[in-house]
Amino acid sequence: MRNVKRRAGLLVYPLTVLFLLAGLVTQTAVAGIVGTETVLAEQSAGAERARLQAMLDRQDVQEQLIGYGVSPEEAAERVAALTDAEAIELAQRIDELPAGGVTTVLLVIIILLLVLR
């Protein structure tokens, strides 16, 4: 009987210390509230980026890019690398332009983005 208590004691004390230390090491999860504006801004940026990408997929835009010496793949990579704010701003600028000048101004803006980075 004494032998069993001794073995149990040898097992209980290290396990107790292990459980106490495990309680100190664990991390607690921290959650915050995400505002509606944040979610809408992310969705808007994704939609604008998709619209810019669709413009770059047009044949006439690709021909203009090649004429300026920029590969369409590189321009697509640059559009994908834009921050959310830059994508929204670029799309807004395109919306403000007259219909006939969209392609040329889009190309100028993309080329400026390529040069400035």
C-alpha positions, 0 to 999 in steps of 0.5 A: 500500500505504501508503495502505491502511494509513493508511486501515485505521489511521484505521478501526481506532483509533476502532473499538478505542476504541468497543469498549472504551467499549461494554464499560464501558457495558454493564450486567450482569444481577443475579438473586436467588432468589425464596423459596417463601413469596414466591410462595405469598403472591402467589398467595394474595393474588391468590386472596383478591382474586378472592374479595373481588371475587366477593363484591362482584359479588353482588346483595345486596352491591351493594344494600347498598353503594348503600344506604350511598351507595357505588357498586359500581364504586368499591368494586371499584376500592378492592378492586383497590387493596388491597395484598396484605397488606390483601387477605389480612387482609380475607379472613381477617376475613370468614372469621372472621365468622358466616355471616349477618353476612358481607355487613354486616361486609364492607360496613362494612369496605369503607366504612371502607377508603373513608373512611380513604383 
